[in-house]
């Protein structure tokens, strides 16, 4: 195992000794509200939660959750008196993580012992440091590289040596349709960004940037950074948003960008979990649509707490929980590199690539051959990972080289693949602003090159931006729905495009009209959320040749909401045994009245955790081992899920 050395530079604090202090996460029992079970819109807490969100963030959440539910308990600020009392103990607050109702702080052993005993503190954990195998970034002679590049003739832009990596996923064809990521906000979490000095990045629309390592607004190198600190992030930014004709033309160069410096590479490449979670929380508040990161857990110092492969289950690490909250609660599309451990003993994807909804991106060569270093799946609980792949071998990138503004080189690794995938998602969202993050994920997986037989090497396969934008999708308008589609055929007679809706043995023909950027749409005569739709399209070209799409079979769509579980189910709580709290996960397939209760060994009801109507989806609830001010005794307890007439029970143990 490699040893990770943790150092922090503190400026202007002569009485503070970082060597005597360690970084911890302190979780609180509540948010200081009188009612912890519901968030009233008339409450001060609700008002403060709304005020913490930008208009753009609220709009994205409404699209995802609806106008009545865009604020959640996670948005309520941490109770300030709790923070003040921690500061009074001598601890230094670092990040305030309202999503987790926790703060990260620096404290010595005596201070943390005092903090742990405070009545409002739920638990204290050491902040974990995640590491990943850094991508190989090399400066290279553009002239020698361009000898093997694909011909740029006839394209909308001169891609220079970057053409190959983007042509592999059909990005230039989508650019030719005027789709370049405009109106989309992308967040990048990485090691730093020297974007103001790089010719392909200086004119990009950076709307916010923040350094979570030093807590300032400068994401480029500064005092205390090693010389290569901002190198990796700069190259990654160029892969998704760079624009310099003749050099690099990235998929989403017209998007807006939020930059977060979360990694302190020092002598090794690593990031602390709280910085990553804080960056996602900050990006959400600004209004980010898509996030991409290069983080991937592989090894820990054996002298400290270490995650195991069994923890790569989608619900254990702080970073994985953060990306899952961003997706499921707030409607953000999340991408991350699968990891570069394919040739190492670790072998598997890491956190947060193990998340249920994050899109983990693997790496292939320009010949669509899996890179040997690209990490394998599955997640520990058996889910296919990575989800998809793009080119991550010898990608042409902007590089940091002294004071040069025009240096270029190559990058290899899954963190070079992830920004290309996120850029394709931005193209898709730019064309169809109504898409939810669930729809984006479904479309990308459905149109990838290995969708018919996904595996744990390349997942659903190579992304094609062209196939993604031409995949039909649903849009809800008031109480009705429309089907939307972009066709890739040439010289289509717009008045000839018809959607044929299959309803049993009958087919309803619905003419489609063309709108902006060549998107065709038609309103459905009737549709209930969750109903299965089957249909196909026909059109004629200028030669009056009739075309059917798909040529054989039919398209099928079922929903625009969060992906419905295939069955109801109750999972084992985690942690187990536990003290003083644990999390219970469950899922339901259809809208049903749900009851989740806890019983002691004698069958006495201890508490009711859920007792209400629930829509289809996956849920989790936390169980605290107390009733009011009374602590529960150690022992075996049962939790029982009742969904309609179906009942399932599992056992858990409180161990003090």
N, C-alpha and C positions, 0 to 999 in steps of 0.2 A: 504493500500500500504506500502511496505517496503521502508525505507529511505536508499538511497545509499550514502555513505560518500566517498568523493574523496580526496585522499591525494597523494602527490608526494614527494619523498625524493630527494633533490638536493644537490650534493656534490661539494664543491669547488667554489661556487658562493655566496659570502658574501653580495653582494649588490642586490641580486635577491630575491624578496619576492613572493613565490608561492601563499600565501594567498591573495595577492592583484591581482593576475592574474588568468585568466580562459583560458581554452583551446578552440580554435576556428578552424573552417575550413574556409580558405580564397580561393575563387574561382576566377580565372583570366579570362578575356574576350578573350584572345588569347595567343598564344605562341611566340609572338614577330616576327612572320614570315611575309614577305611581301605578300605572297599568302596564305590565310587561307582556300582556297577551294580545293587545290590539293597539294600532296606531291611529288615533283619531285625527281627522283632517283639521279639526279646530285647535289642536294642541300646539304648544310652542315647539315641541320636538319635531312635529311634521313641518312646521314653517321653516325651521332651521335646516331640515333635510332638503327641502325644495330649494332654499337659498344657496345651498352648496353645489347645485347643479346648474350648468349652463343651459340656455335654451336648446342648444343642439343636443345635449345629452338627454334632455327631457323628451325631445321629439323622437330620438332613437328608442328610448324606453317605452314610449307610448306605442310605437310600431310593434314592439316585442310583447308588452304586457297589457296594453290597453290604457285608456285615459284615466281610469279610476284606480289603477294599481301600479303606477309607474314609480312610486316611492315605496321602499321596503324598510324593515327594521335595520338592515345593514347601513342605510343612509343616515340614520340618527347619529349625531355626533357623540363621541365619548363624553361621559359626565365629567365636566371640568374639575369639580372638587376632588374626584379620584386622582386626576393627574396632578393637581396641586399637592396632594398629600404625598404622592410618590416623589415629587420634586423636593418637598420639605425633608425627605429622608436623606437627601444628598445624591440621589440617583439623577442621571442626566437623560432626559427623554430624547429619543432619536426619531422614531416614526410613530405617528398616530394612525392605527389601522382600524377605522370604524367598522369595516366589513367584518372584522373578527372580534370587535369589541375588545381590543388589545392595544398595548403600546410596546414598542421595543425601547430598551433603555440600557445604559451602562451603570453597573452597580458592583460594589465589592461584596464579599461574602456576608459581612455583618448587615449591610444595607438590604441585600436580597432576602436575608432571613427575616428581617423586620417587615419587609414588603409582603412576604409570603404569609405572614400571620395577620395581615389586615383583613377585616371582616368582609370587605367588598371584593377581595381578590379571589378569583376562582382557581387559577393555577399559574405556575411559573415554569417556563421551559427555556433552556439555552437556545439562542438563535443558531440555526444550522447554516453551514457554508457549503453551497453546492459547487461542484467543479465540472468542467467538461474538457474534452480533448479539443484544443484549439484548431480551427481550420488552418490549412497551409496557405498563406498569402505571400506571393513572391512578386517582386518588381520584374518586369520583363520587357524586352525590346518590342515595341508595337510593330516595328517593321517585320521582325522575324515571325511574330504571331500572325500577322495579317496574311502571310503567305498561304496559310491553310484555311483561311476564313471563306465563308460562302459568299457568292456574288450578290452584291446589294442592288444590282440593276433592276429597275422597275418597281422598287418598293417606295412607300410614302416617305421614308426617312433613310438616311445613310447611317447604318448601324455600326459601321466599321467592324472591328474584331468582335463585337458583342453579338453579332447576328446569329451565330450558331446556337448559343445557349437559349436565345429567345425563339428562334425559328423552330426548335425542337418541340416547343409547346404552342406553336401557331400564333404567337403574339404579334408579329408584323402584320398578319392578315386582319387582326382585330384593330390595330392602329390605323390601318387603311380605311376602316369604317368610321374614323374619327373618335374612337373610344380610347382615352388615354388616362382615365382615373379621375377626371374632373369631378368636383363636388363630393369627393370621398376623403375622409380623414383617416390617416394611417399612423399608428403609433409604433415606434421601433425602440426596443429595449436592448441595449448593448453596452459596449465598453467606453464609448465616447465618440464624438463626431467633429471632425475638423472641416465642416461643410462650408464655412465662410471663406475658405482659402482654396477650395477645389473647383475647377472650372465647370465640371459637370453637375455641381451641387449648389453653387453660390446663388443661382437664380431660382432655386426651388422654393416653394411656399412653406416655410417652417413657421408654424403659428405658435409654438411653445416649445421650450426645452428646459430641462432641469437635471442637475447633477445630484443624485441620491447618495453619492459617496461622500461629497464634501458639503452638501446642502447649499448649493448656489445655482445660479442660472447659466453657468458656463459649462457646456458639455465637451469642449475641446480640452486639450492638455493644459494643466496649470501646475503651480508649485506643489510638489508632493507626488505627482504622477510619474511613472516611468515613461521613457520616450515613446514607446509603442502603444501607450494606453488608448489613444483615440484611433489607432490604425484600423482595427477590426471593424468597429462600428461605421467608420467612414466608407469602407469597402462595401459593407452590407447595405448602407443607405444608397450607394450608387447602383446596386443591383435591382432595387425596387423603384428608385426615383431619379436616377441619374439621367441627365440629358446634355449631350454634346455630340452633335452630328459628326460623323466620321470616326467617332470613338465609342460611345455607348448611348443607347436609347432604351431606357428601361420601360417596363410595362405600364407603370402608373406615374409617369413623370409630371403629369398635371394635377396630381392629388395634392392635398395639404398634409403636412407632416408634424407629428409631435415626437420629440426626441427625449429619451430618458437614459441617462448614464447610470447604470445599476451595477456595473462590474468593476471591481478594483483588481486589476490583473496582477500587480506586484510581480512577485517571482513565479506565481502560478495563476492560471486563469480561474477566477472564482467569483461568486456573487452570494451575498447573504440573502436568505429568504425574505426577510422583512423589507429590504430595499425593492425587491421585485414586486411584492404585493403592494407596497406603497405606490410604486410607479403605475401599476394597473389602476389603482383607485384614483389616482390623480388624472390619468388619461380619460377614465370614464367621466369624471366631473367636467372635463373640457368638451367632450362630445366625440370621442374617437369611435370609428366604425370597425376598424380592423387593427389587430396588433400582431406583431411578429417578433420573435426573440430567438436567441441562439443558445439558450441555457439547456443543459442536459446533464443530470446527475450521473456520475459514474463511481468515483471513489471518495472515501473519507479517511481522515486520520484515525487509525484504529484506537488511539488513546481517548477519543471522544465518542459520543453517541453516533452511531452509524445507521443509516437506512439500509435495508436489505431489499433484495428483489421482491420479496413478499410485500414490501411497502409500495411497490409500483402498481397499485391497485385502483388508482383514480381518486382516492379520498384520504390520503395520509399526509403528504407533504404540504407545507404552507403554500408553496408556489402552485401546486396542482389545485388545491382548494381555491386559490385566487383566480386562476384562469377559468375554473368551473363556475365560480360566482359571476365572473365577467360575462360568460356565455349564457348560463341558465337564468340568471336574475336580471341582467341588464342589457342583453341583446347584442353583445360584442362578438364579432368573429375573431377567433384566436388561432394563431399559427405558431408553431415552434419547431425547431430542428429536432429530428429523431435522435441525434447523437452520433458520435464518430467512434463507437466502440465495437463495430462489427468484427474486428480482428483481435479484440482484447478478451481476457477472461470474463469480463462483465457481460459483453456480447449484446445485451438487451437495450431497448430504449430506456430512457430515464425520465425523471420529473422535469418539467410538467407534461412531457409527451405522453404520460400514462393517463391523462385526463380522459373522461368519457366523451367530451365534445370538442376538445382542442384538436386541431388537425396537425398531426405529427408528420413532418415532411422528410422523406428519405432522399438519397442522392443517387443519380445515375450519370453515366457518361453521355457524350453527344451521340453515341450509338445506342442509347437507351439500354445500357448494360449496368446492372446494379454495381455501385462502388463497393469495393470490399470493406471499407471502413464504415459504411452506413449501418447503423444499429438495426438489430432485428427485433421483431415482436415475438410473442404476444405480450400484452400487459399481464401482470401476474394472475389476474382473474380470467384470462383467456380471450380478451378482445383483440381483434386484428390491429396490428401496429406495424409499421407506420400506416397512415391512411393513404397517402399518395406520394409520388416522387416527381421531382423536376431535375434539371441538370445541376450537378454540384461538383463537377470535375473540370478543372481548368476553366472556370468561369472568368470572363474578362471583367475587370473591376477598376475603379479609380483607387489609387493607392496613395499613401502618405510617404513622402520622400523629401525630408528636409523642408526647404521653403518652396519647393516646386508646386505649382498649381495644376500641372498637367501630366503628372505621373500616372501610369497605368501598369497593371500587372495581372496576375491570375490568382484565383482563390479556389480551393478545393475543400469540400466538406458539406455536411448537411446544413450548416448555417449559411452556406451560399445558396442552397436549394430553397430554404424556407422563404426568403424575401421574394423570390420569383413566384412561388405559389401564392403568397399574399398579394402580390401585384396582379396576378390573374383574378383573384377574388375582387380586387378593387376595380378592375375593368368590368367585371360582371355587375357589381353594384352600381357603377357609374352609368351603365346602360339601363339597368332596372332598379331605380332608387327605392322601389317599394319592397324589395326582397328583404326578408328577415334573415338573421344569421343562420337559422335552421334551414331555410331554403338554400342559402348559399352553400352550406355544408352538403346538403343532399345533392345539389346539382353537380358540384365538383366531384363527388364520389361516383355519381351515376354516369358521368361522361368521361371518367378516366379510362386509360387504355386497358386495364385489367379488371374492369368492374364485374365481368361475368364470373371470374374465379379469383377473388382476392386472396392474398396470402400474407405471411409474416416476413416477407423479404421486401416487396415493393407495394404492399397493400392493394389498393384498387388500381394502382398503376400510374402511368405518366399522364400528367394534366395536359389538356388541350384547351386553350382559351377560346378557340373558335367553336369547339363542340359545346363548351359551357354556355357561351352567349346564345347559341342557337337551340338550346334546350328549352322547351316550353315551360311556362311557370304561371302560377295563379296570383292574382292581385285582388284584394278586397277593396271595394269602393262602396262606402256606406253599408247597405245590407245586401249588396250583390257582388258577384265575382266576375272577373274577366280572365281570359287566357291570353297570354302574350308570347310572342315568338319572333326571333330574328332569323331570317333565311339567309343562307350563304350562297345560294345559286345566283348565277349572273343573268341579267336582263329579264327579271321576273315581271310579268304583267300584273301590276298591283291589283287590278280589279278582278283577277282570276283566282285570288287566294281564298280558299274555303277551308274551314274547320269542319270535320265530319264527326259529330258526337255520337258514339255508339251507346244506345240505351236498349239493352236486351237484344231483341231481333230487329229493332228499328234503328235507323240512323238519321239524326237531325243535321241538316246542312246549315252552317252559320258562316256567311260571308265575313271576311276580315278586312279591316281598314288599316292603312299604313299611317304611322305617326313619325315622331322624331327619331333620327338615327336608324331609320329602316325597320322599326319595331311594328309588327302587325298585332292587332288585338281584336277581340270580339267578346261581347258580354254573354254570359251563360244565362239561359232562360230561367233556370232554377238550380240552386246548389246549396246543400247543407254541409257545413264544416264537418269533415271526416268522411263524406261520401267518396266512393271510388269513381274516378272519371277515366273513361277509355275513349280515345279519339285518334284521328290521323288527319293529315293535311293534303290538299292537292293544289297545284297551281300550274300555270302554263308560262313558257318563256316566249321570247320574241319570235322564235321559230314555230310557235304554236305546239311545241312538244309538251305533252302532259307529264307532270312529275308528281309522284306520291311520296310522302314522307311520314313515317318510315316506309321504305320500299316494301317491307313485309311486316305484318303485325301491327301493333298499336302502341301509342304512348299511354302511360297510366300515371295519374296524379291522385293523391289522396288528401293532402292537408298542407296548410301553410303555417301551422303552429308547431310548437315544440314536438319533436319526434315521439310518437306514442309507443310506450313499451309493448312488446309482443304478448305479455301476460302480466297478471298481477303477481307480486312477490314480496317477500319479507326477507331482508338480509340479516346476517349476524351483526350484532352491534360491534362497534369498535371505539375505544379499546375494550377488551374483555379478557381477564377481569378488569374492573375499573374502580377508580376512586378519584374525585367524587362525581364525575360526570362521564357520560358516554353518548355516542351518536347512533341512532337507529335509522336505517334507510329502508324505504319501501317504494313500490311502484304499482300503478293501476292502469289497466288497459282502456277502461271506459269510465265515463262519468258515473260516480257512485257515491253513496254515503259511506264515509270511512270512519271507523273507530279503531283507535290504537290505545290499549290500556296496559298498565303494569300491575302484576299481582305478586304477592309473596308466596312462599312455599306452601302455605296453608290454604291458598286460594282466595285470600282477602284482597280486595281491590286497593291498590296503593295510590294510583293517580291515573287520570285520563290525559293522554298527550294529544290526541286528535279526536274530534267528534263533530264532523261537518262534511258537507258535500264537497267532493274534489273532482276536478277535471282530469283527463288522462295525463300522465306524466310520472316523473320520478321525484321523490321527496325525501327529505331527511329532517329529523327532529332530535333535539338534545334532551336527554334525561338526566336530571340532577338528583342525587341521592339524599333528598331532604323533603320534608313536608313543612312548609312554613319555616319556622326556626328550628324544627326538630330534625336531627340527622337520622337517616335510616341505618339500621343495624347491618353488619356484614352478613352475607349469606347469598343464597340463590333466589333469583327473581325471574318471573316469566313476563314476556311482553307478547300481547296477543293482537293481531291485526284482523279486523273483520271488514270485508269489502262485499257489500250486498249479503249474499248467503254464504260466501266463502270465508273460512277462518283458517289462520295459520299462526302458530306460536313458536317462539324460540326462548332459550334459556340464557340468562346472563348472570354474572357473579360480581357482587360488590365485595371488595376485599380491602379492608383497612389495615 
